[in-house]
Amino acid sequence: MPTATEFNGQPRERGVPTREQDQLDQLLVQLQASGADPQIGYHAGVAANSWRRPPRIQVTGRAHSGRTTVLHALALMSAAETGPVDEPGQPDPVIDADLVVYVLSGSPLPADRRVLDELPRERTVVVLNKADAIGTRWGDAVYAADQYSRELGLVVLPVVASLAVRTRAGAVTDPELAALRRLAESGDPALTLSSDLFVSPTLGPDVAEREQLLERWDFYGITCALGALRRAPDLSGHQVLQILHAVSGIDPLHRLLHRRYEQVTALRGGELLDELARLAARAVPGVHGRARDLIEDYLDSDDAMWTALCAGVANPAIAHLAAGYPSPAPADADDALYRAERWRAVVSSDMSPAARRAALRAHNGYVRLWERMSSAGL
């Protein structure tokens, strides 16, 4: 997943720092070469490495909820599966990742609620897996997910992870497409009533072919494919595969994780700046060389102001106020000035100190971008 500073368009022309202009690396080199206290340079390097480390994702939940299948459906290199949270005689798994995907396969049980109550809300996503087994249509799973979301105070998304894995791992072959078209044309309602009826010998001699389809695409995938082909018989195998991928529900989960991933990365940037500010305060001029001046110069740099801006708008205390932004980067100088004025109003409001501090970071960052984009700071 990309970080919060990777956007479409031409960042350099818009005044947004790019990775080629990484002033943080320059700071770390200068701290080593300036004769500053080695501990200050060491701690600055540790803080920088912590910020640059990819956020970790853990997939957890009760036994048989489909944790492994969800992990494979997500196909994220930084994700790992924990043990079940309800294994008898065993302690709960350590859940300490930057993002947690908690898997349900039905209504939340006391074991689920106990674990979820201890997880940070802004870093937890709940997946209602095996959504095809809830009710008789997708709307029933959506309704259940909304109900669980209200009960838990967390975002809950319905997913059929087993189908998502199948769409990632294979393609609808020509023989399979021909068989699906033939079954769709038959119009026999028994084909979509149950998996047992789908492979019943009473429906025709092609039992082996139907069994292969069931093994490959599962009953939910087959019913969706048949429904699509009845409405549009000329669909290609690739188009059917795209439909099956869409109805698995995995894409909304990916998009939500992408937003949370960017938020975690941005908040880490704020932690980096806070640590550098503490190191600057500890650096005594003369005793620790030029460490304080070097760090303070960096904190006033375009890179640092951009990092602070991203951390500000990602802060949970004010993130809802930035929900309408396509990205933290403004479109032009006028947009940067408008955003700066808006965040200045938040700074002057009666919101919490944490919210006002985050808003001040956003305000200062947009003022800097306005200066760069309008040449007012030259």
Disulfide bonds with the S-S distance in Angstrom:
none
